[in-house]
Amino acid sequence: MVAAIPIGTRVARPRLTDVELYAWIAQAEAGARIEYHCGFLGIDVTPVISTLPEPERRQLADLGQAALGAFEKGLVHLVQERVGPNRFAYIAVARPRPRAAASLSALLLEERAA
């Protein structure tokens, strides 16, 4: 039997990658949500002040850029939820698919190549 997790409880997840975010966007239905980071993104990706090891910091910076690119293409809404002092949940919410757009894969791959 699986124990129930109380509403509002934060569950630690492995760090999402930009490719995993793209994959999620490609299959997500409008209104679906995914938390792609929890912390303070602006600080966590800045080389001089981030406490993350360099490979993780770069991976997080790529993830942040992927989320921003998906937002700019109209694929997701980006929202934040305060979870504590100087700590936020960064959430992507899937938008309805654009009707006249090229394939979603092409849009996402174009963003990754840029």
Biopython code that builds the backbone (N, CA, C, O; Angstrom):
import numpy as np
from Bio.PDB.StructureBuilder import StructureBuilder

atoms = [
    (1, "MET", "N", (0.840, -1.172, 0.000)),
    (1, "MET", "CA", (0.000, 0.000, 0.000)),
    (1, "MET", "C", (0.887, 1.237, 0.000)),
    (1, "MET", "O", (1.869, 1.290, 0.740)),
    (2, "VAL", "N", (0.552, 2.247, -0.829)),
    (2, "VAL", "CA", (1.322, 3.479, -0.924)),
    (2, "VAL", "C", (0.752, 4.493, 0.047)),
    (2, "VAL", "O", (-0.459, 4.706, 0.100)),
    (3, "ALA", "N", (1.637, 5.121, 0.819)),
    (3, "ALA", "CA", (1.186, 6.126, 1.780)),
    (3, "ALA", "C", (0.741, 7.387, 1.046)),
    (3, "ALA", "O", (1.370, 7.795, 0.069)),
    (4, "ALA", "N", (-0.325, 7.994, 1.509)),
    (4, "ALA", "CA", (-0.811, 9.245, 0.913)),
    (4, "ALA", "C", (0.108, 10.385, 1.315)),
    (4, "ALA", "O", (0.637, 10.411, 2.427)),
    (5, "ILE", "N", (0.290, 11.327, 0.399)),
    (5, "ILE", "CA", (1.097, 12.507, 0.683)),
    (5, "ILE", "C", (0.129, 13.659, 0.918)),
    (5, "ILE", "O", (-0.698, 13.956, 0.056)),
    (6, "PRO", "N", (0.222, 14.314, 2.080)),
    (6, "PRO", "CA", (-0.712, 15.408, 2.373)),
    (6, "PRO", "C", (-0.632, 16.516, 1.320)),
    (6, "PRO", "O", (0.438, 16.781, 0.774)),
    (7, "ILE", "N", (-1.754, 17.154, 1.042)),
    (7, "ILE", "CA", (-1.802, 18.270, 0.093)),
    (7, "ILE", "C", (-0.874, 19.368, 0.593)),
    (7, "ILE", "O", (-0.846, 19.676, 1.784)),
    (8, "GLY", "N", (-0.123, 19.950, -0.318)),
    (8, "GLY", "CA", (0.782, 21.047, 0.029)),
    (8, "GLY", "C", (2.177, 20.582, 0.393)),
    (8, "GLY", "O", (3.080, 21.405, 0.543)),
    (9, "THR", "N", (2.374, 19.269, 0.541)),
    (9, "THR", "CA", (3.691, 18.748, 0.860)),
    (9, "THR", "C", (4.554, 18.756, -0.401)),
    (9, "THR", "O", (4.106, 18.313, -1.459)),
    (10, "ARG", "N", (5.762, 19.245, -0.301)),
    (10, "ARG", "CA", (6.679, 19.294, -1.433)),
    (10, "ARG", "C", (7.472, 17.987, -1.455)),
    (10, "ARG", "O", (8.016, 17.559, -0.437)),
    (11, "VAL", "N", (7.528, 17.372, -2.618)),
    (11, "VAL", "CA", (8.241, 16.120, -2.787)),
    (11, "VAL", "C", (9.496, 16.400, -3.606)),
    (11, "VAL", "O", (9.415, 16.977, -4.690)),
    (12, "ALA", "N", (10.659, 15.993, -3.092)),
    (12, "ALA", "CA", (11.910, 16.215, -3.827)),
    (12, "ALA", "C", (11.925, 15.341, -5.074)),
    (12, "ALA", "O", (11.616, 14.151, -5.023)),
    (13, "ARG", "N", (12.290, 15.952, -6.190)),
    (13, "ARG", "CA", (12.376, 15.233, -7.456)),
    (13, "ARG", "C", (13.775, 15.393, -8.004)),
    (13, "ARG", "O", (14.468, 16.355, -7.673)),
    (14, "PRO", "N", (14.197, 14.459, -8.840)),
    (14, "PRO", "CA", (15.484, 14.655, -9.505)),
    (14, "PRO", "C", (15.413, 15.901, -10.381)),
    (14, "PRO", "O", (14.341, 16.253, -10.873)),
    (15, "ARG", "N", (16.544, 16.567, -10.577)),
    (15, "ARG", "CA", (16.580, 17.783, -11.400)),
    (15, "ARG", "C", (16.177, 17.460, -12.832)),
    (15, "ARG", "O", (16.690, 16.518, -13.436)),
    (16, "LEU", "N", (15.261, 18.244, -13.360)),
    (16, "LEU", "CA", (14.769, 18.104, -14.721)),
    (16, "LEU", "C", (15.818, 18.654, -15.686)),
    (16, "LEU", "O", (16.522, 19.604, -15.346)),
    (17, "THR", "N", (15.934, 18.083, -16.869)),
    (17, "THR", "CA", (16.835, 18.609, -17.897)),
    (17, "THR", "C", (16.016, 19.348, -18.948)),
    (17, "THR", "O", (14.791, 19.230, -18.989)),
    (18, "ASP", "N", (16.701, 20.112, -19.797)),
    (18, "ASP", "CA", (15.998, 20.822, -20.858)),
    (18, "ASP", "C", (15.317, 19.842, -21.807)),
    (18, "ASP", "O", (14.202, 20.098, -22.262)),
    (19, "VAL", "N", (15.966, 18.736, -22.107)),
    (19, "VAL", "CA", (15.374, 17.730, -23.007)),
    (19, "VAL", "C", (14.124, 17.117, -22.375)),
    (19, "VAL", "O", (13.128, 16.896, -23.063)),
    (20, "GLU", "N", (14.168, 16.846, -21.086)),
    (20, "GLU", "CA", (12.990, 16.305, -20.401)),
    (20, "GLU", "C", (11.847, 17.321, -20.384)),
    (20, "GLU", "O", (10.681, 16.944, -20.506)),
    (21, "LEU", "N", (12.174, 18.607, -20.234)),
    (21, "LEU", "CA", (11.135, 19.634, -20.292)),
    (21, "LEU", "C", (10.507, 19.662, -21.680)),
    (21, "LEU", "O", (9.284, 19.722, -21.803)),
    (22, "TYR", "N", (11.336, 19.619, -22.735)),
    (22, "TYR", "CA", (10.805, 19.587, -24.096)),
    (22, "TYR", "C", (9.894, 18.373, -24.300)),
    (22, "TYR", "O", (8.829, 18.487, -24.907)),
    (23, "ALA", "N", (10.310, 17.229, -23.797)),
    (23, "ALA", "CA", (9.506, 16.011, -23.941)),
    (23, "ALA", "C", (8.170, 16.178, -23.221)),
    (23, "ALA", "O", (7.126, 15.774, -23.734)),
    (24, "TRP", "N", (8.210, 16.771, -22.038)),
    (24, "TRP", "CA", (6.971, 16.993, -21.290)),
    (24, "TRP", "C", (6.049, 17.923, -22.073)),
    (24, "TRP", "O", (4.857, 17.645, -22.205)),
    (25, "ILE", "N", (6.592, 19.028, -22.594)),
    (25, "ILE", "CA", (5.780, 19.985, -23.350)),
    (25, "ILE", "C", (5.136, 19.298, -24.551)),
    (25, "ILE", "O", (3.974, 19.560, -24.864)),
    (26, "ALA", "N", (5.875, 18.428, -25.221)),
    (26, "ALA", "CA", (5.377, 17.757, -26.426)),
    (26, "ALA", "C", (4.169, 16.872, -26.145)),
    (26, "ALA", "O", (3.332, 16.677, -27.027)),
    (27, "GLN", "N", (4.063, 16.334, -24.933)),
    (27, "GLN", "CA", (2.948, 15.424, -24.646)),
    (27, "GLN", "C", (1.923, 15.989, -23.671)),
    (27, "GLN", "O", (0.882, 15.370, -23.451)),
    (28, "ALA", "N", (2.196, 17.157, -23.079)),
    (28, "ALA", "CA", (1.306, 17.701, -22.046)),
    (28, "ALA", "C", (0.019, 18.255, -22.641)),
    (28, "ALA", "O", (0.024, 18.857, -23.715)),
    (29, "GLU", "N", (-1.062, 18.046, -21.940)),
    (29, "GLU", "CA", (-2.347, 18.613, -22.339)),
    (29, "GLU", "C", (-2.456, 20.013, -21.747)),
    (29, "GLU", "O", (-1.835, 20.312, -20.727)),
    (30, "ALA", "N", (-3.237, 20.858, -22.382)),
    (30, "ALA", "CA", (-3.424, 22.228, -21.906)),
    (30, "ALA", "C", (-3.834, 22.226, -20.433)),
    (30, "ALA", "O", (-4.741, 21.498, -20.029)),
    (31, "GLY", "N", (-3.156, 23.049, -19.644)),
    (31, "GLY", "CA", (-3.451, 23.150, -18.216)),
    (31, "GLY", "C", (-2.573, 22.277, -17.341)),
    (31, "GLY", "O", (-2.527, 22.476, -16.127)),
    (32, "ALA", "N", (-1.868, 21.305, -17.932)),
    (32, "ALA", "CA", (-0.970, 20.460, -17.140)),
    (32, "ALA", "C", (0.179, 21.318, -16.619)),
    (32, "ALA", "O", (0.597, 22.269, -17.280)),
    (33, "ARG", "N", (0.690, 20.984, -15.437)),
    (33, "ARG", "CA", (1.754, 21.765, -14.800)),
    (33, "ARG", "C", (2.940, 20.876, -14.466)),
    (33, "ARG", "O", (2.788, 19.697, -14.147)),
    (34, "ILE", "N", (4.132, 21.473, -14.548)),
    (34, "ILE", "CA", (5.326, 20.777, -14.097)),
    (34, "ILE", "C", (6.218, 21.780, -13.385)),
    (34, "ILE", "O", (6.430, 22.890, -13.873)),
    (35, "GLU", "N", (6.737, 21.388, -12.234)),
    (35, "GLU", "CA", (7.695, 22.218, -11.512)),
    (35, "GLU", "C", (9.075, 21.889, -12.059)),
    (35, "GLU", "O", (9.546, 20.759, -11.930)),
    (36, "TYR", "N", (9.720, 22.871, -12.668)),
    (36, "TYR", "CA", (11.017, 22.605, -13.275)),
    (36, "TYR", "C", (12.187, 23.051, -12.405)),
    (36, "TYR", "O", (13.331, 22.700, -12.694)),
    (37, "HIS", "N", (11.926, 23.817, -11.348)),
    (37, "HIS", "CA", (12.987, 24.176, -10.404)),
    (37, "HIS", "C", (12.364, 24.658, -9.120)),
    (37, "HIS", "O", (11.265, 25.213, -9.120)),
    (38, "CYS", "N", (13.060, 24.449, -8.031)),
    (38, "CYS", "CA", (12.660, 25.004, -6.740)),
    (38, "CYS", "C", (13.906, 25.612, -6.115)),
    (38, "CYS", "O", (14.897, 24.915, -5.895)),
    (39, "GLY", "N", (13.861, 26.889, -5.835)),
    (39, "GLY", "CA", (15.004, 27.616, -5.294)),
    (39, "GLY", "C", (14.853, 29.079, -5.652)),
    (39, "GLY", "O", (13.760, 29.640, -5.565)),
    (40, "PHE", "N", (15.959, 29.700, -6.059)),
    (40, "PHE", "CA", (15.946, 31.090, -6.519)),
    (40, "PHE", "C", (16.723, 31.092, -7.821)),
    (40, "PHE", "O", (17.946, 31.231, -7.827)),
    (41, "LEU", "N", (16.001, 30.936, -8.929)),
    (41, "LEU", "CA", (16.611, 30.667, -10.235)),
    (41, "LEU", "C", (17.672, 31.688, -10.617)),
    (41, "LEU", "O", (18.747, 31.314, -11.085)),
    (42, "GLY", "N", (17.388, 32.971, -10.425)),
    (42, "GLY", "CA", (18.349, 34.007, -10.797)),
    (42, "GLY", "C", (19.681, 33.850, -10.090)),
    (42, "GLY", "O", (20.732, 34.082, -10.687)),
    (43, "ILE", "N", (19.649, 33.465, -8.843)),
    (43, "ILE", "CA", (20.881, 33.245, -8.073)),
    (43, "ILE", "C", (21.483, 31.892, -8.420)),
    (43, "ILE", "O", (22.698, 31.773, -8.572)),
    (44, "ASP", "N", (20.647, 30.880, -8.544)),
    (44, "ASP", "CA", (21.141, 29.519, -8.770)),
    (44, "ASP", "C", (21.870, 29.345, -10.096)),
    (44, "ASP", "O", (22.675, 28.423, -10.233)),
    (45, "VAL", "N", (21.607, 30.216, -11.085)),
    (45, "VAL", "CA", (22.279, 30.079, -12.386)),
    (45, "VAL", "C", (23.434, 31.064, -12.569)),
    (45, "VAL", "O", (24.131, 31.006, -13.582)),
    (46, "THR", "N", (23.648, 31.960, -11.617)),
    (46, "THR", "CA", (24.701, 32.969, -11.736)),
    (46, "THR", "C", (26.018, 32.404, -11.232)),
    (46, "THR", "O", (26.117, 32.020, -10.066)),
    (47, "PRO", "N", (27.052, 32.345, -12.104)),
    (47, "PRO", "CA", (28.311, 31.683, -11.747)),
    (47, "PRO", "C", (28.957, 32.179, -10.454)),
    (47, "PRO", "O", (29.433, 31.359, -9.668)),
    (48, "VAL", "N", (28.991, 33.460, -10.209)),
    (48, "VAL", "CA", (29.723, 33.991, -9.059)),
    (48, "VAL", "C", (29.043, 33.688, -7.729)),
    (48, "VAL", "O", (29.718, 33.544, -6.710)),
    (49, "ILE", "N", (27.708, 33.590, -7.726)),
    (49, "ILE", "CA", (27.004, 33.447, -6.446)),
    (49, "ILE", "C", (26.272, 32.123, -6.263)),
    (49, "ILE", "O", (25.794, 31.836, -5.165)),
    (50, "SER", "N", (26.176, 31.323, -7.299)),
    (50, "SER", "CA", (25.481, 30.044, -7.177)),
    (50, "SER", "C", (26.277, 29.097, -6.280)),
    (50, "SER", "O", (27.507, 29.071, -6.313)),
    (51, "THR", "N", (25.554, 28.328, -5.488)),
    (51, "THR", "CA", (26.207, 27.318, -4.650)),
    (51, "THR", "C", (26.198, 25.941, -5.310)),
    (51, "THR", "O", (26.681, 24.967, -4.733)),
    (52, "LEU", "N", (25.647, 25.864, -6.519)),
    (52, "LEU", "CA", (25.589, 24.587, -7.232)),
    (52, "LEU", "C", (26.943, 24.267, -7.856)),
    (52, "LEU", "O", (27.672, 25.176, -8.256)),
    (53, "PRO", "N", (27.285, 22.984, -7.943)),
    (53, "PRO", "CA", (28.484, 22.606, -8.695)),
    (53, "PRO", "C", (28.321, 23.067, -10.153)),
    (53, "PRO", "O", (27.205, 23.098, -10.670)),
    (54, "GLU", "N", (29.411, 23.419, -10.802)),
    (54, "GLU", "CA", (29.365, 24.005, -12.132)),
    (54, "GLU", "C", (28.547, 23.205, -13.149)),
    (54, "GLU", "O", (27.757, 23.806, -13.876)),
    (55, "PRO", "N", (28.698, 21.872, -13.236)),
    (55, "PRO", "CA", (27.877, 21.144, -14.223)),
    (55, "PRO", "C", (26.379, 21.286, -13.947)),
    (55, "PRO", "O", (25.590, 21.422, -14.882)),
    (56, "GLU", "N", (25.983, 21.255, -12.677)),
    (56, "GLU", "CA", (24.566, 21.403, -12.328)),
    (56, "GLU", "C", (24.082, 22.821, -12.610)),
    (56, "GLU", "O", (22.951, 23.014, -13.055)),
    (57, "ARG", "N", (24.935, 23.816, -12.352)),
    (57, "ARG", "CA", (24.570, 25.205, -12.609)),
    (57, "ARG", "C", (24.321, 25.416, -14.100)),
    (57, "ARG", "O", (23.343, 26.058, -14.484)),
    (58, "ARG", "N", (25.209, 24.874, -14.944)),
    (58, "ARG", "CA", (25.040, 25.010, -16.391)),
    (58, "ARG", "C", (23.787, 24.283, -16.865)),
    (58, "ARG", "O", (23.055, 24.792, -17.715)),
    (59, "GLN", "N", (23.540, 23.100, -16.320)),
    (59, "GLN", "CA", (22.334, 22.335, -16.690)),
    (59, "GLN", "C", (21.077, 23.120, -16.304)),
    (59, "GLN", "O", (20.109, 23.158, -17.063)),
    (60, "LEU", "N", (21.095, 23.740, -15.132)),
    (60, "LEU", "CA", (19.951, 24.535, -14.697)),
    (60, "LEU", "C", (19.787, 25.772, -15.573)),
    (60, "LEU", "O", (18.661, 26.153, -15.892)),
    (61, "ALA", "N", (20.884, 26.401, -15.966)),
    (61, "ALA", "CA", (20.806, 27.561, -16.857)),
    (61, "ALA", "C", (20.190, 27.152, -18.198)),
    (61, "ALA", "O", (19.369, 27.882, -18.754)),
    (62, "ASP", "N", (20.584, 25.986, -18.717)),
    (62, "ASP", "CA", (19.996, 25.478, -19.967)),
    (62, "ASP", "C", (18.499, 25.224, -19.796)),
    (62, "ASP", "O", (17.707, 25.524, -20.689)),
    (63, "LEU", "N", (18.120, 24.675, -18.654)),
    (63, "LEU", "CA", (16.715, 24.401, -18.370)),
    (63, "LEU", "C", (15.921, 25.704, -18.315)),
    (63, "LEU", "O", (14.829, 25.795, -18.875)),
    (64, "GLY", "N", (16.472, 26.708, -17.640)),
    (64, "GLY", "CA", (15.799, 28.001, -17.567)),
    (64, "GLY", "C", (15.621, 28.623, -18.949)),
    (64, "GLY", "O", (14.569, 29.189, -19.246)),
    (65, "GLN", "N", (16.648, 28.518, -19.795)),
    (65, "GLN", "CA", (16.557, 29.040, -21.155)),
    (65, "GLN", "C", (15.526, 28.260, -21.978)),
    (65, "GLN", "O", (14.810, 28.842, -22.792)),
    (66, "ALA", "N", (15.453, 26.955, -21.764)),
    (66, "ALA", "CA", (14.464, 26.137, -22.474)),
    (66, "ALA", "C", (13.044, 26.551, -22.080)),
    (66, "ALA", "O", (12.167, 26.668, -22.935)),
    (67, "ALA", "N", (12.825, 26.773, -20.781)),
    (67, "ALA", "CA", (11.507, 27.197, -20.309)),
    (67, "ALA", "C", (11.153, 28.562, -20.900)),
    (67, "ALA", "O", (10.028, 28.768, -21.356)),
    (68, "LEU", "N", (12.101, 29.486, -20.893)),
    (68, "LEU", "CA", (11.857, 30.815, -21.451)),
    (68, "LEU", "C", (11.559, 30.734, -22.952)),
    (68, "LEU", "O", (10.655, 31.408, -23.446)),
    (69, "GLY", "N", (12.314, 29.915, -23.663)),
    (69, "GLY", "CA", (12.077, 29.755, -25.102)),
    (69, "GLY", "C", (10.702, 29.180, -25.395)),
    (69, "GLY", "O", (10.030, 29.618, -26.328)),
    (70, "ALA", "N", (10.278, 28.194, -24.597)),
    (70, "ALA", "CA", (8.943, 27.609, -24.782)),
    (70, "ALA", "C", (7.863, 28.646, -24.498)),
    (70, "ALA", "O", (6.830, 28.675, -25.167)),
    (71, "PHE", "N", (8.106, 29.493, -23.505)),
    (71, "PHE", "CA", (7.166, 30.574, -23.209)),
    (71, "PHE", "C", (7.088, 31.547, -24.386)),
    (71, "PHE", "O", (5.998, 31.942, -24.800)),
    (72, "GLU", "N", (8.243, 31.929, -24.921)),
    (72, "GLU", "CA", (8.273, 32.885, -26.036)),
    (72, "GLU", "C", (7.586, 32.331, -27.283)),
    (72, "GLU", "O", (7.084, 33.101, -28.103)),
    (73, "LYS", "N", (7.558, 31.021, -27.434)),
    (73, "LYS", "CA", (6.885, 30.393, -28.569)),
    (73, "LYS", "C", (5.400, 30.146, -28.296)),
    (73, "LYS", "O", (4.690, 29.616, -29.150)),
    (74, "GLY", "N", (4.933, 30.530, -27.109)),
    (74, "GLY", "CA", (3.519, 30.388, -26.777)),
    (74, "GLY", "C", (3.117, 28.985, -26.381)),
    (74, "GLY", "O", (1.936, 28.643, -26.443)),
    (75, "LEU", "N", (4.081, 28.156, -25.972)),
    (75, "LEU", "CA", (3.774, 26.767, -25.633)),
    (75, "LEU", "C", (3.420, 26.571, -24.161)),
    (75, "LEU", "O", (2.697, 25.636, -23.816)),
    (76, "VAL", "N", (3.927, 27.452, -23.291)),
    (76, "VAL", "CA", (3.677, 27.337, -21.850)),
    (76, "VAL", "C", (3.504, 28.726, -21.248)),
    (76, "VAL", "O", (3.944, 29.727, -21.811)),
    (77, "HIS", "N", (2.858, 28.759, -20.098)),
    (77, "HIS", "CA", (2.873, 29.925, -19.215)),
    (77, "HIS", "C", (3.930, 29.601, -18.167)),
    (77, "HIS", "O", (4.070, 28.442, -17.775)),
    (78, "LEU", "N", (4.665, 30.587, -17.713)),
    (78, "LEU", "CA", (5.627, 30.383, -16.635)),
    (78, "LEU", "C", (5.134, 31.131, -15.403)),
    (78, "LEU", "O", (4.844, 32.326, -15.464)),
    (79, "VAL", "N", (5.043, 30.423, -14.295)),
    (79, "VAL", "CA", (4.585, 31.029, -13.049)),
    (79, "VAL", "C", (5.528, 30.637, -11.921)),
    (79, "VAL", "O", (6.276, 29.663, -12.009)),
    (80, "GLN", "N", (5.465, 31.429, -10.862)),
    (80, "GLN", "CA", (6.252, 31.146, -9.665)),
    (80, "GLN", "C", (5.319, 31.070, -8.471)),
    (80, "GLN", "O", (4.296, 31.751, -8.408)),
    (81, "GLU", "N", (5.699, 30.227, -7.531)),
    (81, "GLU", "CA", (4.956, 30.125, -6.282)),
    (81, "GLU", "C", (5.969, 30.234, -5.150)),
    (81, "GLU", "O", (6.928, 29.465, -5.089)),
    (82, "ARG", "N", (5.751, 31.194, -4.253)),
    (82, "ARG", "CA", (6.668, 31.349, -3.115)),
    (82, "ARG", "C", (6.480, 30.166, -2.177)),
    (82, "ARG", "O", (5.361, 29.854, -1.771)),
    (83, "VAL", "N", (7.582, 29.512, -1.838)),
    (83, "VAL", "CA", (7.507, 28.372, -0.922)),
    (83, "VAL", "C", (8.259, 28.640, 0.381)),
    (83, "VAL", "O", (8.240, 27.815, 1.294)),
    (84, "GLY", "N", (8.919, 29.793, 0.463)),
    (84, "GLY", "CA", (9.649, 30.169, 1.664)),
    (84, "GLY", "C", (10.463, 31.415, 1.392)),
    (84, "GLY", "O", (10.437, 31.943, 0.280)),
    (85, "PRO", "N", (11.190, 31.895, 2.396)),
    (85, "PRO", "CA", (12.019, 33.074, 2.180)),
    (85, "PRO", "C", (13.065, 32.804, 1.085)),
    (85, "PRO", "O", (13.831, 31.845, 1.178)),
    (86, "ASN", "N", (13.090, 33.638, 0.068)),
    (86, "ASN", "CA", (14.047, 33.506, -1.037)),
    (86, "ASN", "C", (14.008, 32.134, -1.703)),
    (86, "ASN", "O", (15.031, 31.648, -2.186)),
    (87, "ARG", "N", (12.852, 31.519, -1.729)),
    (87, "ARG", "CA", (12.700, 30.190, -2.328)),
    (87, "ARG", "C", (11.359, 30.138, -3.062)),
    (87, "ARG", "O", (10.309, 30.457, -2.504)),
    (88, "PHE", "N", (11.428, 29.727, -4.328)),
    (88, "PHE", "CA", (10.252, 29.712, -5.175)),
    (88, "PHE", "C", (10.171, 28.408, -5.944)),
    (88, "PHE", "O", (11.189, 27.794, -6.265)),
    (89, "ALA", "N", (8.938, 27.991, -6.236)),
    (89, "ALA", "CA", (8.717, 26.882, -7.166)),
    (89, "ALA", "C", (8.499, 27.520, -8.533)),
    (89, "ALA", "O", (7.644, 28.392, -8.683)),
    (90, "TYR", "N", (9.266, 27.090, -9.524)),
    (90, "TYR", "CA", (9.145, 27.584, -10.892)),
    (90, "TYR", "C", (8.339, 26.547, -11.668)),
    (90, "TYR", "O", (8.731, 25.384, -11.757)),
    (91, "ILE", "N", (7.220, 26.977, -12.223)),
    (91, "ILE", "CA", (6.242, 26.052, -12.794)),
    (91, "ILE", "C", (5.934, 26.446, -14.241)),
    (91, "ILE", "O", (5.712, 27.618, -14.547)),
    (92, "ALA", "N", (5.926, 25.457, -15.108)),
    (92, "ALA", "CA", (5.480, 25.645, -16.490)),
    (92, "ALA", "C", (4.086, 25.048, -16.591)),
    (92, "ALA", "O", (3.843, 23.930, -16.136)),
    (93, "VAL", "N", (3.163, 25.809, -17.197)),
    (93, "VAL", "CA", (1.790, 25.356, -17.407)),
    (93, "VAL", "C", (1.574, 25.259, -18.911)),
    (93, "VAL", "O", (1.724, 26.247, -19.631)),
    (94, "ALA", "N", (1.223, 24.069, -19.381)),
    (94, "ALA", "CA", (1.037, 23.842, -20.817)),
    (94, "ALA", "C", (-0.133, 24.672, -21.341)),
    (94, "ALA", "O", (-1.195, 24.739, -20.721)),
    (95, "ARG", "N", (0.084, 25.296, -22.484)),
    (95, "ARG", "CA", (-0.958, 26.057, -23.168)),
    (95, "ARG", "C", (-1.560, 25.185, -24.259)),
    (95, "ARG", "O", (-0.972, 24.178, -24.653)),
    (96, "PRO", "N", (-2.735, 25.573, -24.747)),
    (96, "PRO", "CA", (-3.295, 24.834, -25.894)),
    (96, "PRO", "C", (-2.329, 24.913, -27.072)),
    (96, "PRO", "O", (-1.634, 25.915, -27.237)),
    (97, "ARG", "N", (-2.282, 23.877, -27.879)),
    (97, "ARG", "CA", (-1.382, 23.829, -29.029)),
    (97, "ARG", "C", (-1.763, 24.893, -30.054)),
    (97, "ARG", "O", (-2.945, 25.078, -30.344)),
    (98, "PRO", "N", (-0.766, 25.596, -30.605)),
    (98, "PRO", "CA", (-1.085, 26.540, -31.688)),
    (98, "PRO", "C", (-1.600, 25.780, -32.907)),
    (98, "PRO", "O", (-1.039, 24.745, -33.267)),
    (99, "ARG", "N", (-2.655, 26.275, -33.544)),
    (99, "ARG", "CA", (-3.257, 25.557, -34.668)),
    (99, "ARG", "C", (-2.399, 25.604, -35.922)),
    (99, "ARG", "O", (-2.199, 24.575, -36.568)),
    (100, "ALA", "N", (-1.891, 26.769, -36.275)),
    (100, "ALA", "CA", (-1.212, 26.935, -37.556)),
    (100, "ALA", "C", (0.297, 26.787, -37.447)),
    (100, "ALA", "O", (1.018, 27.110, -38.391)),
    (101, "ALA", "N", (0.780, 26.309, -36.325)),
    (101, "ALA", "CA", (2.232, 26.218, -36.129)),
    (101, "ALA", "C", (2.806, 24.995, -36.830)),
    (101, "ALA", "O", (2.093, 24.043, -37.149)),
    (102, "ALA", "N", (4.107, 25.048, -37.059)),
    (102, "ALA", "CA", (4.819, 23.879, -37.563)),
    (102, "ALA", "C", (4.725, 22.800, -36.493)),
    (102, "ALA", "O", (4.118, 23.018, -35.445)),
    (103, "SER", "N", (5.303, 21.670, -36.741)),
    (103, "SER", "CA", (5.220, 20.602, -35.746)),
    (103, "SER", "C", (5.846, 21.068, -34.435)),
    (103, "SER", "O", (6.799, 21.848, -34.432)),
    (104, "LEU", "N", (5.310, 20.591, -33.347)),
    (104, "LEU", "CA", (5.815, 20.949, -32.032)),
    (104, "LEU", "C", (7.274, 20.548, -31.895)),
    (104, "LEU", "O", (8.071, 21.288, -31.317)),
    (105, "SER", "N", (7.626, 19.395, -32.415)),
    (105, "SER", "CA", (9.025, 18.946, -32.353)),
    (105, "SER", "C", (9.941, 19.936, -33.051)),
    (105, "SER", "O", (11.024, 20.237, -32.548)),
    (106, "ALA", "N", (9.521, 20.446, -34.203)),
    (106, "ALA", "CA", (10.336, 21.410, -34.939)),
    (106, "ALA", "C", (10.517, 22.692, -34.138)),
    (106, "ALA", "O", (11.613, 23.250, -34.094)),
    (107, "LEU", "N", (9.440, 23.162, -33.500)),
    (107, "LEU", "CA", (9.537, 24.371, -32.669)),
    (107, "LEU", "C", (10.521, 24.169, -31.525)),
    (107, "LEU", "O", (11.351, 25.038, -31.259)),
    (108, "LEU", "N", (10.433, 23.032, -30.851)),
    (108, "LEU", "CA", (11.297, 22.786, -29.704)),
    (108, "LEU", "C", (12.745, 22.570, -30.127)),
    (108, "LEU", "O", (13.661, 23.052, -29.460)),
    (109, "LEU", "N", (12.961, 21.856, -31.220)),
    (109, "LEU", "CA", (14.316, 21.624, -31.697)),
    (109, "LEU", "C", (14.939, 22.929, -32.159)),
    (109, "LEU", "O", (16.133, 23.145, -31.954)),
    (110, "GLU", "N", (14.162, 23.799, -32.775)),
    (110, "GLU", "CA", (14.655, 25.118, -33.192)),
    (110, "GLU", "C", (15.140, 25.882, -31.982)),
    (110, "GLU", "O", (16.184, 26.530, -32.048)),
    (111, "GLU", "N", (14.411, 25.828, -30.873)),
    (111, "GLU", "CA", (14.798, 26.512, -29.650)),
    (111, "GLU", "C", (16.085, 25.934, -29.092)),
    (111, "GLU", "O", (16.948, 26.678, -28.627)),
    (112, "ARG", "N", (16.223, 24.634, -29.133)),
    (112, "ARG", "CA", (17.420, 23.986, -28.585)),
    (112, "ARG", "C", (18.653, 24.336, -29.399)),
    (112, "ARG", "O", (19.741, 24.464, -28.839)),
    (113, "ALA", "N", (18.508, 24.493, -30.700)),
    (113, "ALA", "CA", (19.638, 24.798, -31.583)),
    (113, "ALA", "C", (20.091, 26.244, -31.428)),
    (113, "ALA", "O", (21.250, 26.563, -31.693)),
    (114, "ALA", "N", (19.195, 27.109, -31.006)),
    (114, "ALA", "CA", (19.526, 28.544, -30.898)),
    (114, "ALA", "C", (20.488, 28.841, -29.780)),
    (114, "ALA", "O", (20.854, 29.998, -29.571)),
]
sb = StructureBuilder()
sb.init_structure("model")
sb.init_model(0)
sb.init_chain("A")
sb.init_seg("    ")
for serial, (resi, resn, name, xyz) in enumerate(atoms, 1):
    if name == "N":
        sb.init_residue(resn, " ", resi, " ")
    sb.init_atom(name, np.array(xyz, "f"), 0.0, 1.0, " ", f" {name:<3s}", serial, name[0])
structure = sb.get_structure()
